[in-house]
Amino acid sequence: MPKMKTHRGLAKRTKVTGSGEVKRMKAFKSHILNKKSAKRKRNLRKSGLVSDANMKQVKRMLGL
């Protein structure tokens, strides 16, 4: 059986923390920014964590 390959697109967009959680950047910050409030844009700058619902698929894609 060949080795599992890492999903390179996901690997470039995420980082694994020391406790095994996966850090990601928030969406909706690339364009059409003038209708979004400053508070909303400021909160989108911060990183988030992958939700528990998606963690199983993400870990499989990263080869964890």
PQR file of N, CA, C, O and H, with PARSE charges and radii, in Angstrom:
ATOM      1  N   MET A   1       0.849  -1.180   0.000 -0.4000 1.5000
ATOM      2  CA  MET A   1       0.000   0.000   0.000 -0.0000 2.0000
ATOM      3  C   MET A   1       0.895   1.244   0.000  0.5500 1.7000
ATOM      4  O   MET A   1       1.784   1.353   0.845 -0.5500 1.4000
ATOM      5  N   PRO A   2       0.678   2.190  -0.934 -0.5600 1.5000
ATOM      6  CA  PRO A   2       1.512   3.398  -0.965  0.2800 2.0000
ATOM      7  C   PRO A   2       1.201   4.326   0.202  0.5500 1.7000
ATOM      8  O   PRO A   2       0.158   4.220   0.846 -0.5500 1.4000
ATOM      9  N   LYS A   3       2.126   5.230   0.452 -0.4000 1.5000
ATOM     10  CA  LYS A   3       1.928   6.204   1.523 -0.0000 2.0000
ATOM     11  C   LYS A   3       0.798   7.158   1.163  0.5500 1.7000
ATOM     12  O   LYS A   3       0.535   7.415  -0.011 -0.5500 1.4000
ATOM     13  H   LYS A   3       2.973   5.316  -0.072  0.4000 1.0000
ATOM     14  N   MET A   4       0.129   7.684   2.202 -0.4000 1.5000
ATOM     15  CA  MET A   4      -0.901   8.701   1.993 -0.0000 2.0000
ATOM     16  C   MET A   4      -0.216  10.018   1.657  0.5500 1.7000
ATOM     17  O   MET A   4       0.795  10.370   2.264 -0.5500 1.4000
ATOM     18  H   MET A   4       0.344   7.475   3.156  0.4000 1.0000
ATOM     19  N   LYS A   5      -0.767  10.745   0.689 -0.4000 1.5000
ATOM     20  CA  LYS A   5      -0.202  12.040   0.340 -0.0000 2.0000
ATOM     21  C   LYS A   5      -0.920  13.142   1.117  0.5500 1.7000
ATOM     22  O   LYS A   5      -2.131  13.083   1.327 -0.5500 1.4000
ATOM     23  H   LYS A   5      -1.588  10.459   0.196  0.4000 1.0000
ATOM     24  N   THR A   6      -0.154  14.143   1.536 -0.4000 1.5000
ATOM     25  CA  THR A   6      -0.708  15.315   2.210 -0.0000 2.0000
ATOM     26  C   THR A   6      -1.403  16.182   1.170  0.5500 1.7000
ATOM     27  O   THR A   6      -0.894  16.346   0.060 -0.5500 1.4000
ATOM     28  H   THR A   6       0.830  14.190   1.365  0.4000 1.0000
ATOM     29  N   HIS A   7      -2.549  16.733   1.514 -0.4000 1.5000
ATOM     30  CA  HIS A   7      -3.246  17.684   0.639 -0.0000 2.0000
ATOM     31  C   HIS A   7      -2.498  19.009   0.726  0.5500 1.7000
ATOM     32  O   HIS A   7      -2.648  19.746   1.701 -0.5500 1.4000
ATOM     33  H   HIS A   7      -2.962  16.600   2.415  0.4000 1.0000
ATOM     34  N   ARG A   8      -1.687  19.315  -0.295 -0.4000 1.5000
ATOM     35  CA  ARG A   8      -0.772  20.451  -0.223 -0.0000 2.0000
ATOM     36  C   ARG A   8      -1.502  21.787  -0.124  0.5500 1.7000
ATOM     37  O   ARG A   8      -1.007  22.708   0.525 -0.5500 1.4000
ATOM     38  H   ARG A   8      -1.565  18.717  -1.087  0.4000 1.0000
ATOM     39  N   GLY A   9      -2.667  21.912  -0.753 -0.4000 1.5000
ATOM     40  CA  GLY A   9      -3.425  23.160  -0.671 -0.0000 2.0000
ATOM     41  C   GLY A   9      -3.834  23.464   0.755  0.5500 1.7000
ATOM     42  O   GLY A   9      -3.754  24.612   1.194 -0.5500 1.4000
ATOM     43  H   GLY A   9      -3.069  21.164  -1.281  0.4000 1.0000
ATOM     44  N   LEU A  10      -4.271  22.449   1.482 -0.4000 1.5000
ATOM     45  CA  LEU A  10      -4.672  22.631   2.887 -0.0000 2.0000
ATOM     46  C   LEU A  10      -3.453  22.849   3.772  0.5500 1.7000
ATOM     47  O   LEU A  10      -3.498  23.648   4.708 -0.5500 1.4000
ATOM     48  H   LEU A  10      -4.336  21.517   1.126  0.4000 1.0000
ATOM     49  N   ALA A  11      -2.366  22.142   3.481 -0.4000 1.5000
ATOM     50  CA  ALA A  11      -1.157  22.263   4.300 -0.0000 2.0000
ATOM     51  C   ALA A  11      -0.596  23.681   4.250  0.5500 1.7000
ATOM     52  O   ALA A  11      -0.029  24.157   5.234 -0.5500 1.4000
ATOM     53  H   ALA A  11      -2.330  21.493   2.721  0.4000 1.0000
ATOM     54  N   LYS A  12      -0.750  24.364   3.107 -0.4000 1.5000
ATOM     55  CA  LYS A  12      -0.241  25.731   2.976 -0.0000 2.0000
ATOM     56  C   LYS A  12      -1.116  26.748   3.705  0.5500 1.7000
ATOM     57  O   LYS A  12      -0.659  27.847   4.018 -0.5500 1.4000
ATOM     58  H   LYS A  12      -1.210  23.978   2.308  0.4000 1.0000
ATOM     59  N   ARG A  13      -2.376  26.386   3.978 -0.4000 1.5000
ATOM     60  CA  ARG A  13      -3.329  27.320   4.580 -0.0000 2.0000
ATOM     61  C   ARG A  13      -3.520  27.120   6.074  0.5500 1.7000
ATOM     62  O   ARG A  13      -4.177  27.938   6.718 -0.5500 1.4000
ATOM     63  H   ARG A  13      -2.748  25.493   3.724  0.4000 1.0000
ATOM     64  N   THR A  14      -2.971  26.067   6.636 -0.4000 1.5000
ATOM     65  CA  THR A  14      -3.199  25.761   8.043 -0.0000 2.0000
ATOM     66  C   THR A  14      -1.891  25.453   8.757  0.5500 1.7000
ATOM     67  O   THR A  14      -0.865  25.181   8.133 -0.5500 1.4000
ATOM     68  H   THR A  14      -2.438  25.403   6.113  0.4000 1.0000
ATOM     69  N   LYS A  15      -1.960  25.505  10.105 -0.4000 1.5000
ATOM     70  CA  LYS A  15      -0.845  25.098  10.954 -0.0000 2.0000
ATOM     71  C   LYS A  15      -1.409  24.290  12.107  0.5500 1.7000
ATOM     72  O   LYS A  15      -2.513  24.560  12.580 -0.5500 1.4000
ATOM     73  H   LYS A  15      -2.793  25.726  10.611  0.4000 1.0000
ATOM     74  N   VAL A  16      -0.656  23.302  12.559 -0.4000 1.5000
ATOM     75  CA  VAL A  16      -1.095  22.479  13.679 -0.0000 2.0000
ATOM     76  C   VAL A  16      -0.479  23.028  14.956  0.5500 1.7000
ATOM     77  O   VAL A  16       0.727  23.265  15.013 -0.5500 1.4000
ATOM     78  H   VAL A  16       0.241  23.082  12.175  0.4000 1.0000
ATOM     79  N   THR A  17      -1.304  23.231  15.987 -0.4000 1.5000
ATOM     80  CA  THR A  17      -0.814  23.748  17.263 -0.0000 2.0000
ATOM     81  C   THR A  17      -0.187  22.619  18.069  0.5500 1.7000
ATOM     82  O   THR A  17      -0.261  21.452  17.685 -0.5500 1.4000
ATOM     83  H   THR A  17      -2.284  23.038  15.941  0.4000 1.0000
ATOM     84  N   GLY A  18       0.421  22.973  19.175 -0.4000 1.5000
ATOM     85  CA  GLY A  18       1.059  21.983  20.024 -0.0000 2.0000
ATOM     86  C   GLY A  18       0.082  20.980  20.611  0.5500 1.7000
ATOM     87  O   GLY A  18       0.442  19.830  20.860 -0.5500 1.4000
ATOM     88  H   GLY A  18       0.481  23.921  19.487  0.4000 1.0000
ATOM     89  N   SER A  19      -1.163  21.415  20.835 -0.4000 1.5000
ATOM     90  CA  SER A  19      -2.161  20.513  21.413 -0.0000 2.0000
ATOM     91  C   SER A  19      -2.898  19.706  20.348  0.5500 1.7000
ATOM     92  O   SER A  19      -3.807  18.941  20.671 -0.5500 1.4000
ATOM     93  H   SER A  19      -1.456  22.349  20.632  0.4000 1.0000
ATOM     94  N   GLY A  20      -2.514  19.872  19.073 -0.4000 1.5000
ATOM     95  CA  GLY A  20      -3.116  19.070  18.011 -0.0000 2.0000
ATOM     96  C   GLY A  20      -4.290  19.729  17.312  0.5500 1.7000
ATOM     97  O   GLY A  20      -4.879  19.129  16.412 -0.5500 1.4000
ATOM     98  H   GLY A  20      -1.776  20.494  18.811  0.4000 1.0000
ATOM     99  N   GLU A  21      -4.650  20.960  17.703 -0.4000 1.5000
ATOM    100  CA  GLU A  21      -5.712  21.670  17.005 -0.0000 2.0000
ATOM    101  C   GLU A  21      -5.144  22.261  15.719  0.5500 1.7000
ATOM    102  O   GLU A  21      -3.930  22.420  15.591 -0.5500 1.4000
ATOM    103  H   GLU A  21      -4.171  21.448  18.434  0.4000 1.0000
ATOM    104  N   VAL A  22      -6.021  22.587  14.764 -0.4000 1.5000
ATOM    105  CA  VAL A  22      -5.574  23.122  13.485 -0.0000 2.0000
ATOM    106  C   VAL A  22      -5.994  24.578  13.389  0.5500 1.7000
ATOM    107  O   VAL A  22      -7.179  24.898  13.477 -0.5500 1.4000
ATOM    108  H   VAL A  22      -7.007  22.457  14.868  0.4000 1.0000
ATOM    109  N   LYS A  23      -5.000  25.474  13.203 -0.4000 1.5000
ATOM    110  CA  LYS A  23      -5.257  26.906  13.071 -0.0000 2.0000
ATOM    111  C   LYS A  23      -5.500  27.241  11.612  0.5500 1.7000
ATOM    112  O   LYS A  23      -4.882  26.658  10.721 -0.5500 1.4000
ATOM    113  H   LYS A  23      -4.037  25.214  13.131  0.4000 1.0000
ATOM    114  N   ARG A  24      -6.408  28.187  11.368 -0.4000 1.5000
ATOM    115  CA  ARG A  24      -6.722  28.621  10.006 -0.0000 2.0000
ATOM    116  C   ARG A  24      -7.041  30.103  10.026  0.5500 1.7000
ATOM    117  O   ARG A  24      -7.326  30.669  11.082 -0.5500 1.4000
ATOM    118  H   ARG A  24      -6.911  28.661  12.092  0.4000 1.0000
ATOM    119  N   MET A  25      -6.994  30.731   8.866 -0.4000 1.5000
ATOM    120  CA  MET A  25      -7.395  32.125   8.764 -0.0000 2.0000
ATOM    121  C   MET A  25      -8.886  32.183   8.465  0.5500 1.7000
ATOM    122  O   MET A  25      -9.446  31.244   7.899 -0.5500 1.4000
ATOM    123  H   MET A  25      -6.762  30.272   8.008  0.4000 1.0000
ATOM    124  N   LYS A  26      -9.536  33.291   8.847 -0.4000 1.5000
ATOM    125  CA  LYS A  26     -10.977  33.449   8.625 -0.0000 2.0000
ATOM    126  C   LYS A  26     -11.254  33.808   7.164  0.5500 1.7000
ATOM    127  O   LYS A  26     -10.397  34.366   6.480 -0.5500 1.4000
ATOM    128  H   LYS A  26      -9.081  34.054   9.307  0.4000 1.0000
ATOM    129  N   ALA A  27     -12.439  33.487   6.704 -0.4000 1.5000
ATOM    130  CA  ALA A  27     -12.866  33.778   5.337 -0.0000 2.0000
ATOM    131  C   ALA A  27     -13.515  35.167   5.264  0.5500 1.7000
ATOM    132  O   ALA A  27     -13.654  35.846   6.281 -0.5500 1.4000
ATOM    133  H   ALA A  27     -13.136  33.033   7.260  0.4000 1.0000
ATOM    134  N   PHE A  28     -13.906  35.577   4.073 -0.4000 1.5000
ATOM    135  CA  PHE A  28     -14.659  36.819   3.794 -0.0000 2.0000
ATOM    136  C   PHE A  28     -13.835  38.081   4.032  0.5500 1.7000
ATOM    137  O   PHE A  28     -14.394  39.092   4.457 -0.5500 1.4000
ATOM    138  H   PHE A  28     -13.794  35.025   3.246  0.4000 1.0000
ATOM    139  N   LYS A  29     -12.536  38.061   3.777 -0.4000 1.5000
ATOM    140  CA  LYS A  29     -11.692  39.241   3.987 -0.0000 2.0000
ATOM    141  C   LYS A  29     -10.937  39.623   2.718  0.5500 1.7000
ATOM    142  O   LYS A  29      -9.958  40.366   2.786 -0.5500 1.4000
ATOM    143  H   LYS A  29     -12.081  37.240   3.432  0.4000 1.0000
ATOM    144  N   SER A  30     -11.378  39.124   1.557 -0.4000 1.5000
ATOM    145  CA  SER A  30     -10.577  39.355   0.351 -0.0000 2.0000
ATOM    146  C   SER A  30     -11.093  40.494  -0.528  0.5500 1.7000
ATOM    147  O   SER A  30     -10.288  41.215  -1.117 -0.5500 1.4000
ATOM    148  H   SER A  30     -12.173  38.521   1.502  0.4000 1.0000
ATOM    149  N   HIS A  31     -12.404  40.676  -0.633 -0.4000 1.5000
ATOM    150  CA  HIS A  31     -12.922  41.753  -1.479 -0.0000 2.0000
ATOM    151  C   HIS A  31     -14.304  42.155  -0.990  0.5500 1.7000
ATOM    152  O   HIS A  31     -14.849  41.538  -0.074 -0.5500 1.4000
ATOM    153  H   HIS A  31     -13.058  40.091  -0.154  0.4000 1.0000
ATOM    154  N   ILE A  32     -14.874  43.197  -1.605 -0.4000 1.5000
ATOM    155  CA  ILE A  32     -16.146  43.802  -1.188 -0.0000 2.0000
ATOM    156  C   ILE A  32     -16.063  44.188   0.296  0.5500 1.7000
ATOM    157  O   ILE A  32     -16.898  43.787   1.108 -0.5500 1.4000
ATOM    158  H   ILE A  32     -14.431  43.698  -2.348  0.4000 1.0000
ATOM    159  N   LEU A  33     -15.035  44.976   0.623 -0.4000 1.5000
ATOM    160  CA  LEU A  33     -14.785  45.310   2.024 -0.0000 2.0000
ATOM    161  C   LEU A  33     -15.472  46.593   2.469  0.5500 1.7000
ATOM    162  O   LEU A  33     -15.581  46.839   3.670 -0.5500 1.4000
ATOM    163  H   LEU A  33     -14.357  45.302  -0.036  0.4000 1.0000
ATOM    164  N   ASN A  34     -15.943  47.426   1.527 -0.4000 1.5000
ATOM    165  CA  ASN A  34     -16.502  48.721   1.940 -0.0000 2.0000
ATOM    166  C   ASN A  34     -17.860  48.591   2.613  0.5500 1.7000
ATOM    167  O   ASN A  34     -18.259  49.502   3.339 -0.5500 1.4000
ATOM    168  H   ASN A  34     -15.855  47.227   0.551  0.4000 1.0000
ATOM    169  N   LYS A  35     -18.586  47.496   2.403 -0.4000 1.5000
ATOM    170  CA  LYS A  35     -19.873  47.328   3.085 -0.0000 2.0000
ATOM    171  C   LYS A  35     -19.733  46.640   4.443  0.5500 1.7000
ATOM    172  O   LYS A  35     -20.694  46.571   5.209 -0.5500 1.4000
ATOM    173  H   LYS A  35     -18.262  46.756   1.813  0.4000 1.0000
ATOM    174  N   LYS A  36     -18.543  46.135   4.737 -0.4000 1.5000
ATOM    175  CA  LYS A  36     -18.313  45.462   6.012 -0.0000 2.0000
ATOM    176  C   LYS A  36     -17.784  46.471   7.028  0.5500 1.7000
ATOM    177  O   LYS A  36     -16.976  47.338   6.695 -0.5500 1.4000
ATOM    178  H   LYS A  36     -17.763  46.191   4.114  0.4000 1.0000
ATOM    179  N   SER A  37     -18.245  46.348   8.255 -0.4000 1.5000
ATOM    180  CA  SER A  37     -17.855  47.312   9.280 -0.0000 2.0000
ATOM    181  C   SER A  37     -16.392  47.112   9.679  0.5500 1.7000
ATOM    182  O   SER A  37     -15.818  46.045   9.465 -0.5500 1.4000
ATOM    183  H   SER A  37     -18.901  45.643   8.525  0.4000 1.0000
ATOM    184  N   ALA A  38     -15.806  48.146  10.255 -0.4000 1.5000
ATOM    185  CA  ALA A  38     -14.411  48.078  10.698 -0.0000 2.0000
ATOM    186  C   ALA A  38     -14.241  47.005  11.768  0.5500 1.7000
ATOM    187  O   ALA A  38     -13.235  46.296  11.789 -0.5500 1.4000
ATOM    188  H   ALA A  38     -16.273  49.013  10.429  0.4000 1.0000
ATOM    189  N   LYS A  39     -15.219  46.891  12.648 -0.4000 1.5000
ATOM    190  CA  LYS A  39     -15.157  45.878  13.707 -0.0000 2.0000
ATOM    191  C   LYS A  39     -15.145  44.472  13.111  0.5500 1.7000
ATOM    192  O   LYS A  39     -14.389  43.608  13.556 -0.5500 1.4000
ATOM    193  H   LYS A  39     -16.036  47.467  12.631  0.4000 1.0000
ATOM    194  N   ARG A  40     -15.990  44.250  12.102 -0.4000 1.5000
ATOM    195  CA  ARG A  40     -16.057  42.935  11.458 -0.0000 2.0000
ATOM    196  C   ARG A  40     -14.741  42.604  10.759  0.5500 1.7000
ATOM    197  O   ARG A  40     -14.244  41.483  10.869 -0.5500 1.4000
ATOM    198  H   ARG A  40     -16.604  44.952  11.741  0.4000 1.0000
ATOM    199  N   LYS A  41     -14.173  43.578  10.040 -0.4000 1.5000
ATOM    200  CA  LYS A  41     -12.904  43.354   9.337 -0.0000 2.0000
ATOM    201  C   LYS A  41     -11.761  43.116  10.316  0.5500 1.7000
ATOM    202  O   LYS A  41     -10.875  42.303  10.056 -0.5500 1.4000
ATOM    203  H   LYS A  41     -14.577  44.489   9.951  0.4000 1.0000
ATOM    204  N   ARG A  42     -11.783  43.823  11.439 -0.4000 1.5000
ATOM    205  CA  ARG A  42     -10.753  43.653  12.459 -0.0000 2.0000
ATOM    206  C   ARG A  42     -10.811  42.239  13.043  0.5500 1.7000
ATOM    207  O   ARG A  42      -9.773  41.615  13.261 -0.5500 1.4000
ATOM    208  H   ARG A  42     -12.503  44.484  11.651  0.4000 1.0000
ATOM    209  N   ASN A  43     -12.019  41.736  13.295 -0.4000 1.5000
ATOM    210  CA  ASN A  43     -12.161  40.389  13.835 -0.0000 2.0000
ATOM    211  C   ASN A  43     -11.805  39.312  12.820  0.5500 1.7000
ATOM    212  O   ASN A  43     -11.427  38.204  13.202 -0.5500 1.4000
ATOM    213  H   ASN A  43     -12.863  42.244  13.118  0.4000 1.0000
ATOM    214  N   LEU A  44     -11.920  39.622  11.539 -0.4000 1.5000
ATOM    215  CA  LEU A  44     -11.554  38.655  10.499 -0.0000 2.0000
ATOM    216  C   LEU A  44     -10.033  38.520  10.360  0.5500 1.7000
ATOM    217  O   LEU A  44      -9.549  37.551   9.775 -0.5500 1.4000
ATOM    218  H   LEU A  44     -12.228  40.522  11.229  0.4000 1.0000
ATOM    219  N   ARG A  45      -9.283  39.483  10.893 -0.4000 1.5000
ATOM    220  CA  ARG A  45      -7.819  39.395  10.849 -0.0000 2.0000
ATOM    221  C   ARG A  45      -7.286  38.269  11.719  0.5500 1.7000
ATOM    222  O   ARG A  45      -6.260  37.664  11.405 -0.5500 1.4000
ATOM    223  H   ARG A  45      -9.677  40.270  11.368  0.4000 1.0000
ATOM    224  N   LYS A  46      -7.990  37.988  12.821 -0.4000 1.5000
ATOM    225  CA  LYS A  46      -7.525  36.987  13.776 -0.0000 2.0000
ATOM    226  C   LYS A  46      -7.680  35.591  13.189  0.5500 1.7000
ATOM    227  O   LYS A  46      -8.559  35.347  12.361 -0.5500 1.4000
ATOM    228  H   LYS A  46      -8.823  38.480  13.076  0.4000 1.0000
ATOM    229  N   SER A  47      -6.823  34.685  13.624 -0.4000 1.5000
ATOM    230  CA  SER A  47      -6.942  33.306  13.154 -0.0000 2.0000
ATOM    231  C   SER A  47      -8.011  32.588  13.961  0.5500 1.7000
ATOM    232  O   SER A  47      -8.364  33.005  15.064 -0.5500 1.4000
ATOM    233  H   SER A  47      -6.110  34.883  14.296  0.4000 1.0000
ATOM    234  N   GLY A  48      -8.517  31.504  13.393 -0.4000 1.5000
ATOM    235  CA  GLY A  48      -9.516  30.694  14.071 -0.0000 2.0000
ATOM    236  C   GLY A  48      -9.046  29.254  14.122  0.5500 1.7000
ATOM    237  O   GLY A  48      -7.955  28.927  13.657 -0.5500 1.4000
ATOM    238  H   GLY A  48      -8.230  31.165  12.497  0.4000 1.0000
ATOM    239  N   LEU A  49      -9.871  28.404  14.687 -0.4000 1.5000
ATOM    240  CA  LEU A  49      -9.560  26.975  14.748 -0.0000 2.0000
ATOM    241  C   LEU A  49     -10.555  26.221  13.886  0.5500 1.7000
ATOM    242  O   LEU A  49     -11.700  26.647  13.729 -0.5500 1.4000
ATOM    243  H   LEU A  49     -10.758  28.670  15.065  0.4000 1.0000
ATOM    244  N   VAL A  50     -10.121  25.110  13.333 -0.4000 1.5000
ATOM    245  CA  VAL A  50     -11.022  24.256  12.571 -0.0000 2.0000
ATOM    246  C   VAL A  50     -12.037  23.664  13.546  0.5500 1.7000
ATOM    247  O   VAL A  50     -11.676  23.223  14.637 -0.5500 1.4000
ATOM    248  H   VAL A  50      -9.192  24.765  13.460  0.4000 1.0000
ATOM    249  N   SER A  51     -13.306  23.656  13.147 -0.4000 1.5000
ATOM    250  CA  SER A  51     -14.363  23.183  14.041 -0.0000 2.0000
ATOM    251  C   SER A  51     -14.270  21.677  14.240  0.5500 1.7000
ATOM    252  O   SER A  51     -13.662  20.961  13.444 -0.5500 1.4000
ATOM    253  H   SER A  51     -13.599  24.014  12.260  0.4000 1.0000
ATOM    254  N   ASP A  52     -14.885  21.217  15.317 -0.4000 1.5000
ATOM    255  CA  ASP A  52     -14.879  19.788  15.629 -0.0000 2.0000
ATOM    256  C   ASP A  52     -15.563  18.972  14.532  0.5500 1.7000
ATOM    257  O   ASP A  52     -15.187  17.828  14.279 -0.5500 1.4000
ATOM    258  H   ASP A  52     -15.379  21.798  15.964  0.4000 1.0000
ATOM    259  N   ALA A  53     -16.571  19.566  13.879 -0.4000 1.5000
ATOM    260  CA  ALA A  53     -17.305  18.859  12.830 -0.0000 2.0000
ATOM    261  C   ALA A  53     -16.409  18.540  11.631  0.5500 1.7000
ATOM    262  O   ALA A  53     -16.613  17.530  10.958 -0.5500 1.4000
ATOM    263  H   ALA A  53     -16.877  20.496  14.085  0.4000 1.0000
ATOM    264  N   ASN A  54     -15.421  19.393  11.363 -0.4000 1.5000
ATOM    265  CA  ASN A  54     -14.543  19.206  10.204 -0.0000 2.0000
ATOM    266  C   ASN A  54     -13.188  18.601  10.552  0.5500 1.7000
ATOM    267  O   ASN A  54     -12.402  18.289   9.657 -0.5500 1.4000
ATOM    268  H   ASN A  54     -15.255  20.213  11.910  0.4000 1.0000
ATOM    269  N   MET A  55     -12.908  18.433  11.834 -0.4000 1.5000
ATOM    270  CA  MET A  55     -11.565  18.037  12.261 -0.0000 2.0000
ATOM    271  C   MET A  55     -11.150  16.679  11.717  0.5500 1.7000
ATOM    272  O   MET A  55      -9.984  16.499  11.366 -0.5500 1.4000
ATOM    273  H   MET A  55     -13.547  18.687  12.561  0.4000 1.0000
ATOM    274  N   LYS A  56     -12.060  15.723  11.635 -0.4000 1.5000
ATOM    275  CA  LYS A  56     -11.720  14.378  11.174 -0.0000 2.0000
ATOM    276  C   LYS A  56     -11.231  14.422   9.726  0.5500 1.7000
ATOM    277  O   LYS A  56     -10.210  13.817   9.399 -0.5500 1.4000
ATOM    278  H   LYS A  56     -13.007  15.870  11.920  0.4000 1.0000
ATOM    279  N   GLN A  57     -11.960  15.141   8.849 -0.4000 1.5000
ATOM    280  CA  GLN A  57     -11.560  15.227   7.445 -0.0000 2.0000
ATOM    281  C   GLN A  57     -10.256  15.994   7.291  0.5500 1.7000
ATOM    282  O   GLN A  57      -9.400  15.612   6.494 -0.5500 1.4000
ATOM    283  H   GLN A  57     -12.789  15.633   9.114  0.4000 1.0000
ATOM    284  N   VAL A  58     -10.099  17.087   8.056 -0.4000 1.5000
ATOM    285  CA  VAL A  58      -8.892  17.917   7.944 -0.0000 2.0000
ATOM    286  C   VAL A  58      -7.664  17.117   8.378  0.5500 1.7000
ATOM    287  O   VAL A  58      -6.626  17.174   7.718 -0.5500 1.4000
ATOM    288  H   VAL A  58     -10.794  17.398   8.703  0.4000 1.0000
ATOM    289  N   LYS A  59      -7.769  16.381   9.468 -0.4000 1.5000
ATOM    290  CA  LYS A  59      -6.619  15.595   9.933 -0.0000 2.0000
ATOM    291  C   LYS A  59      -6.254  14.511   8.934  0.5500 1.7000
ATOM    292  O   LYS A  59      -5.076  14.203   8.752 -0.5500 1.4000
ATOM    293  H   LYS A  59      -8.612  16.334  10.004  0.4000 1.0000
ATOM    294  N   ARG A  60      -7.268  13.922   8.276 -0.4000 1.5000
ATOM    295  CA  ARG A  60      -6.990  12.912   7.259 -0.0000 2.0000
ATOM    296  C   ARG A  60      -6.282  13.551   6.060  0.5500 1.7000
ATOM    297  O   ARG A  60      -5.362  12.960   5.494 -0.5500 1.4000
ATOM    298  H   ARG A  60      -8.225  14.172   8.424  0.4000 1.0000
ATOM    299  N   MET A  61      -6.711  14.753   5.675 -0.4000 1.5000
ATOM    300  CA  MET A  61      -6.089  15.446   4.539 -0.0000 2.0000
ATOM    301  C   MET A  61      -4.657  15.848   4.847  0.5500 1.7000
ATOM    302  O   MET A  61      -3.811  15.883   3.954 -0.5500 1.4000
ATOM    303  H   MET A  61      -7.459  15.232   6.135  0.4000 1.0000
ATOM    304  N   LEU A  62      -4.384  16.155   6.121 -0.4000 1.5000
ATOM    305  CA  LEU A  62      -3.023  16.557   6.512 -0.0000 2.0000
ATOM    306  C   LEU A  62      -2.149  15.361   6.842  0.5500 1.7000
ATOM    307  O   LEU A  62      -0.943  15.515   7.033 -0.5500 1.4000
ATOM    308  H   LEU A  62      -5.071  16.128   6.846  0.4000 1.0000
ATOM    309  N   GLY A  63      -2.721  14.195   6.911 -0.4000 1.5000
ATOM    310  CA  GLY A  63      -1.939  13.006   7.219 -0.0000 2.0000
ATOM    311  C   GLY A  63      -1.600  12.870   8.687  0.5500 1.7000
ATOM    312  O   GLY A  63      -0.555  12.316   9.031 -0.5500 1.4000
ATOM    313  H   GLY A  63      -3.701  14.069   6.756  0.4000 1.0000
ATOM    314  N   LEU A  64      -2.466  13.365   9.563 -0.4000 1.5000
ATOM    315  CA  LEU A  64      -2.231  13.309  11.013 -0.0000 2.0000
ATOM    316  C   LEU A  64      -2.923  12.096  11.615  0.5500 1.7000
ATOM    317  O   LEU A  64      -2.842  11.876  12.824 -0.5500 1.4000
ATOM    318  H   LEU A  64      -3.315  13.814   9.284  0.4000 1.0000
TER
END
